């Protein structure tokens, strides 16, 4: 509990100076030019909005690949449920969006790697989604707008059986209502 | 025999993203293959004569009875291959000869086709030393019931020779993952006749038999999160009994079958609740700020044994059903999870992590004695046979689940493998309601 409050405090500090998520955003923006290249061959109505940044038109930042809100996954250490400092900016971006868009709700989907008991891994996934809930709650997002659920180890992101795969699978995914 | 093979069906619901399909008889090649890996202790030497005329029947009975008895590790089956003049009638038995071969028990039998297409199956069990028949039975059954009849005969022989009920006619349920599809399957105790009772592209978990063996409670993620369902295996009707906000998981039945204990996160992080098995309002049992989960009723239904991480790592605890004083049950190790009650209410099987290995262990409630039964490394989901003698469990290897079985005294171990895929979370069903004494 104490550990969590400390890390949330760190989130605010980190969020205030610089974002550690910058490299990921650059990587995520790569597909955009490809889509743009194919855009002229498509009818204008089906052109992907994610590649368009016209001035004066408000683009849903949730669908904007360049927005920090496009990062939806928080990864965890083995057997741990603490939100690591490098994900605090991500958490803060979503908390900010939720504060500005009071009708939106999120679901936090917690996952565990395959080590450990299948049944108890449900609890570990829940601890992780609950840790993220607490982090956004401290930033002003009410619990009535956040549902925390766990998939345990049954929805792995990677099907491998080594540390690289397990690291991908120990996660919380942020899912917005209607997605 | 009536009722031992039922048409299983599921209520079909269609969602855009969900596939729940009725599935009839699964292909025979999907059955589990059983390999007894360890055997120890005294074994009763028994000679099982090939049943007369069984080669004319669509299903042999003798090899089924033989492998049933051998699998328990409690019998030594005589090899009759190559022996001439094997008896098929009482008058043909040379007791002195079988006695000199070290046999204590001998079985003869016959399968007679009847004019109406059915079969008359009969057997006789003899005490070789006393030269006396000690059991015998005759059954009139359809061809499709011949294998089930072999299980019945195995049960009769087992009980006569060991003085306790056999479990050869019972069922097991488990989750089979094939590719990205999850199947809830019900099979005979020897892994034959697997039938899918539910299929989904979302995970299915934690099947648990109702005490009368007619229903399964389980968790399905078809709502894109965990919800608890109860499915009637006779009618195929399925009912969502817990779909509160957050997680709804780890169901288990009360001994009277009227109540389910579940873990819910609707009010806090996972806590223990009870609710009517038909669905309805959930009553909170534990009040903690820790994870409380994986609950099971004790033998008389007065207490709930559950897992909590209130002291750090997960440990087993008990609490009265109506709530109250929580008592810690396990003290060794830092990770003790998945408690399951033995049928007599004396033992709790659970999973203990020792030196990084997940192993099946038992806790004797009266003494607090913990006994580790398996080596791991990733054993999970223990489930007692209805006679309490064997614990069936999931044994993960190479990211794939197989089934293992260990005797409650740890002396006999078996591995069950399926060519069909990844087998998980076995649950051994109770004695059937049909054919009960």
Interface residues (C-beta under 8 A of the other chain):
Chain A: X107 X109 X114 X115 X116 X117 X118 X119 X120 X122 X123 X126 X127 X130 X147 X148 X149 X150 X151 X152 X154 X155 X159 X161
Chain B: X203 X205 X206 X221 X225 X226 X245 X246 X247 X249 X250 X263 X265 X269 X270 X291 X293 X294 X307 X309 X314 X335 X337 X338 X351 X353 X358 X378 X380 X381 X394 X396 X398 X399 X424 X425
